[in-house]
Amino acid sequence: QVQVVESGGGLVQPGGSLRLSCAASVSMFSLYDMAWYRQAPGKQRELVAAVSAGGRTNYADAVKGRFTISRDSAKNTVNLQMNSLKPEDTAVYYCNAQRIAMGRTYWGQGTQVTVSS
């Protein structure tokens, strides 16, 4: 059974940093596109950052220059380094693993990030 497990969320003051990690127990991890999404109360889930199987990254405009996504295919993990956090970054952050060619997509259970003084 595939598991996608996020960790690293918590409470941080504005301007602080957090590092989220996601471990995905999928076979052929290197063939999966990986992404972080977030959902704030009363809002739709939105893409934050993604890294393709080939290593190409893209970011939401709201986080460019502050967040960095990276993957480690040897460990089946993807990380999200979040710097200069703002209160509007407060949300539940979800990890997604997707292999479009096989029609497979998996979600984690989410981890709460709260930015507040």
Contact map, one row per residue, 1 for C-alpha under 8 A:
111000000000000000000000000000000000000000000000000000000000000000000000000000000000000000000000000000000000000000000
111100000000000000000001110000000000000000000000000000000000000000000000000000000000000000000000000000000100000000000
111110000000000000000011110000000000000000000000000000000000000000000000000000000000000000000000000000000101000000000
011111000000000000000111100000000000000000000000000000000000000000000000000000000000000000000011100000000111100000000
001111100000000000000111000000000000000000000000000000000000000000000000000000000000000000000010000000000001110000000
000111110000000000011110000000000000000000000000000000000000000000000000000000000000000000000110000000000001111000000
000011111000000000011100000000000000000000000000000000000000000000000000000000000000000000000000000000000000001000000
000001111100000001111000000000000000000000000000000000000000000000000000000000000000000000000000000000000000001000000
000000111110000001110000000000000000000000000000000000000000000000000000000000000000000000000000000000000000001111000
000000011111000001000000000000000000000000000000000000000000000000000000000000000000000000000000000000000000001111000
000000001111100000000000000000000000000000000000000000000000000000000000000000000000000000000000000000000000000011110
000000000111110111000000000000000000000000000000000000000000000000000000000000000000000000000000000000000000000011111
000000000011111100000000000000000000000000000000000000000000000000000000000000000000100000000000000000000000000000111
000000000001111100000000000000000000000000000000000000000000000000000000000000000001111000000000000000000000000000111
000000000000111110000000000000000000000000000000000000000000000000000000000000000011110000000000000000000000000000000
000000000001111111000000000000000000000000000000000000000000000000000000000000000011100000000000000000000000000000000
000000000001001111100000000000000000000000000000000000000000000000000000000000001111100000000000000000000000000000000
000000011101000111110000000000000000000000000000000000000000000000000000000000001110000000000000000000000000000000000
000000011000000011111000000000000000000000000000000000000000000000000000000000111100000000000000000000000000000000000
000001111000000001111100000000000000000000000000000000000000000000000000000000111100000000000000000000000000000000000
000001110000000000111110000000000000000000000000000000000000000000000000000011110000000000000000000000000000000000000
000111100000000000011111000000000000000000000000000000000000000000000000000011100000000000000010000000000000000000000
001111000000000000001111100000000000000000000000000000000000000000000000001111000000000000000000000000000000000000000
011110000000000000000111110010000000000000000000000000000000000000000000000110000000000000000000100000000000000000000
011100000000000000000011111010000000000000000000000000000000000000000000000100000000000000000000000000000000000000000
011000000000000000000001111110000000000000000000000000000000000000000000000100000000000000000000000000000000000000000
000000000000000000000000111110000000000000000000000000000000000000000000000000000000000000000000000000000000000000000
000000000000000000000000011111110000000000000000000000000000000000000000000000000000000000000000000000000000000000000
000000000000000000000001111111110000000000000000000000000000000000000000100100000000000000000000000000000000000000000
000000000000000000000000000111110000000000000000000010000000000000000000100100000000000000000000000000000000000000000
000000000000000000000000000111111000000000000000000010000000000000000000000000000000000000000000001000000000000000000
000000000000000000000000000111111100000000000000000110000000000000000000000000000000000000000000111000000000000000000
000000000000000000000000000000111110000000000000011110000000000000000000000000000000000000000000111000000000000000000
000000000000000000000000000000011111000000000000011110000000000000000000000001000000000000000011110000000000000000000
000000000000000000000000000000001111100000000011111000000000000000000000000000000000000000000011100000000000000000000
000000000000000000000000000000000111110000000011110000000000000000000000000000010000000000001111000000000000000000000
000000000000000000000000000000000011111000001111100000000000000000000000000000000000000000001111000000000000000000000
000000000000000000000000000000000001111100001111000000000000000000000000000000000000000000111100000000000000000000000
000000000000000000000000000000000000111110111100000000000000000000000000000000000000000000111000000000000000000000000
000000000000000000000000000000000000011111111000000000000000000000000000000000000000000001110000000000000000000000000
000000000000000000000000000000000000001111100000000000000000000000000000000000000000000000100000000000000000000000000
000000000000000000000000000000000000000111110000000000000000000000000000000000000000000000000000000000000000000000000
000000000000000000000000000000000000001111111000000000000000000000000000000000000000000000000000000000000000000000000
000000000000000000000000000000000000001101111100000000000000000000000000000000000000000000000000000000000000000000000
000000000000000000000000000000000000111100111110000000000000000000000000000000000000000000000000000000000000000000000
000000000000000000000000000000000000111000011111000000000000000000000000000000000000000000000000000000000000000000000
000000000000000000000000000000000011110000001111110000000011000000000000000000000000000000000000000000000000000000000
000000000000000000000000000000000011110000000111110000000011001000000000000000000000000000000000000000000000000000000
000000000000000000000000000000000011100000000011111000001111000000111000000000000000000000000000000000000000000000000
000000000000000000000000000000001111000000000011111100001110000000001000000000000000000000000000000000000000000000000
000000000000000000000000000000001110000000000000111111111100000000001110000000000000000000000000000000000000000000000
000000000000000000000000000000011100000000000000011111111000000000000000000000000000000000000000000000000000000000000
000000000000000000000000000001111100000000000000001111110000000000000000000000000000000000000000000000000000000000000
000000000000000000000000000000000000000000000000001111110000000000000000000000000000000000000000000000000000000000000
000000000000000000000000000000000000000000000000001111111000000000000000000000000000000000000000000000000000000000000
000000000000000000000000000000000000000000000000001111111100000000000000000000000000000000000000000000000000000000000
000000000000000000000000000000000000000000000000111100111110000000001000000000000000000000000000000000000000000000000
000000000000000000000000000000000000000000000000111000011111000000000000000000000000000000000000000000000000000000000
000000000000000000000000000000000000000000000011110000001111101100000000000000000000000000000000000000000000000000000
000000000000000000000000000000000000000000000011100000000111111100000000000000000000000000000000000000000000000000000
000000000000000000000000000000000000000000000000000000000011111100000000000000000000000000000000000000000000000000000
000000000000000000000000000000000000000000000000000000000001111100000000000000000000000000000000000000000000000000000
000000000000000000000000000000000000000000000001000000000011111111100000000000000000000000000000000000000000000000000
000000000000000000000000000000000000000000000000000000000011111111100000000000000000000000000000000000000000000000000
000000000000000000000000000000000000000000000000000000000000001111110000000000000000000000000000000000000000000000000
000000000000000000000000000000000000000000000000000000000000001111110000000000000111100000000000000000000000000000000
000000000000000000000000000000000000000000000000100000000000001111111000000000011110000000000000000000000000000000000
000000000000000000000000000000000000000000000000100000000000000011111100000000011100000000000000000000000000000000000
000000000000000000000000000000000000000000000000111000001000000000111110000001111000000000000000000000000000000000000
000000000000000000000000000000000000000000000000001000000000000000011111000001110000000000000000000000000000000000000
000000000000000000000000000000000000000000000000001000000000000000001111100111100000000000000000000000000000000000000
000000000000000000000000000000000000000000000000000000000000000000000111111111000000000000000000000000000000000000000
000000000000000000000000000011000000000000000000000000000000000000000011111110000000000000000000000000000000000000000
000000000000000000000000000000000000000000000000000000000000000000000001111110000000000000000000000000000000000000000
000000000000000000000010000000000000000000000000000000000000000000000001111110000000000000000000000000000000000000000
000000000000000000000011110011000000000000000000000000000000000000000011111111000000000000000000000000000000000000000
000000000000000000001111000000000000000000000000000000000000000000000011111111100000000000000000000000000000000000000
000000000000000000001110000000000100000000000000000000000000000000001111000111110000000000000000000000000000000000000
000000000000000000111100000000000000000000000000000000000000000000001110000011111000000000000000000000000000000000000
000000000000000000111000000000000001000000000000000000000000000000111100000001111100000000000000000000000000000000000
000000000000000011110000000000000000000000000000000000000000000000111000000000111110000000000000000000000000000000000
000000000000000011110000000000000000000000000000000000000000000001110000000000011111100000000000000000000000000000000
000000000000001111000000000000000000000000000000000000000000000001100000000000001111100000000000000000000000000000000
000000000000011110000000000000000000000000000000000000000000000001000000000000000111110000000000000000000000000000000
000000000000111110000000000000000000000000000000000000000000000001000000000000000111111010000000000000000000000000100
000000000000011000000000000000000000000000000000000000000000000000000000000000000001111111000000000000000000000000100
000000000000010000000000000000000000000000000000000000000000000000000000000000000000111111000000000000000000000001110
000000000000000000000000000000000000000000000000000000000000000000000000000000000000011111000000000000000000000000100
000000000000000000000000000000000000000000000000000000000000000000000000000000000000111111100000000000000000000011100
000000000000000000000000000000000000000100000000000000000000000000000000000000000000011111110000000000000000000111100
000000000000000000000000000000000000011110000000000000000000000000000000000000000000000011111000000000000000000111000
000000000000000000000000000000000000011100000000000000000000000000000000000000000000000001111100000000000000011110000
000000000000000000000000000000000001111000000000000000000000000000000000000000000000000000111110000000000000011110000
000001000000000000000000000000000001110000000000000000000000000000000000000000000000000000011111000000000011111000000
000111000000000000000100000000000111100000000000000000000000000000000000000000000000000000001111100000000011010000000
000100000000000000000000000000000111100000000000000000000000000000000000000000000000000000000111110000001111000000000
000100000000000000000001000000011110000000000000000000000000000000000000000000000000000000000011111000001110000000000
000000000000000000000000000000011100000000000000000000000000000000000000000000000000000000000001111100111100000000000
000000000000000000000000000000111000000000000000000000000000000000000000000000000000000000000000111111111000000000000
000000000000000000000000000000000000000000000000000000000000000000000000000000000000000000000000011111111000000000000
000000000000000000000000000000000000000000000000000000000000000000000000000000000000000000000000001111110000000000000
000000000000000000000000000000000000000000000000000000000000000000000000000000000000000000000000001111110000000000000
000000000000000000000000000000000000000000000000000000000000000000000000000000000000000000000000011111111000000000000
000000000000000000000000000000000000000000000000000000000000000000000000000000000000000000000000011111111100000000000
000000000000000000000000000000000000000000000000000000000000000000000000000000000000000000000001111100111110000000000
011100000000000000000000000000000000000000000000000000000000000000000000000000000000000000000001110000011111000000000
000100000000000000000000000000000000000000000000000000000000000000000000000000000000000000000111100000001111100000000
001111000000000000000000000000000000000000000000000000000000000000000000000000000000000000000111000000000111110000000
000111000000000000000000000000000000000000000000000000000000000000000000000000000000000000000100000000000011111000000
000011000000000000000000000000000000000000000000000000000000000000000000000000000000000000011110000000000001111100000
000001111100000000000000000000000000000000000000000000000000000000000000000000000000000000011100000000000000111110000
000000001100000000000000000000000000000000000000000000000000000000000000000000000000000001111000000000000000011111000
000000001111000000000000000000000000000000000000000000000000000000000000000000000000000011111000000000000000001111100
000000001111000000000000000000000000000000000000000000000000000000000000000000000000001011100000000000000000000111110
000000000011110000000000000000000000000000000000000000000000000000000000000000000000111111000000000000000000000011111
000000000011110000000000000000000000000000000000000000000000000000000000000000000000001000000000000000000000000001111
000000000001110000000000000000000000000000000000000000000000000000000000000000000000000000000000000000000000000000111
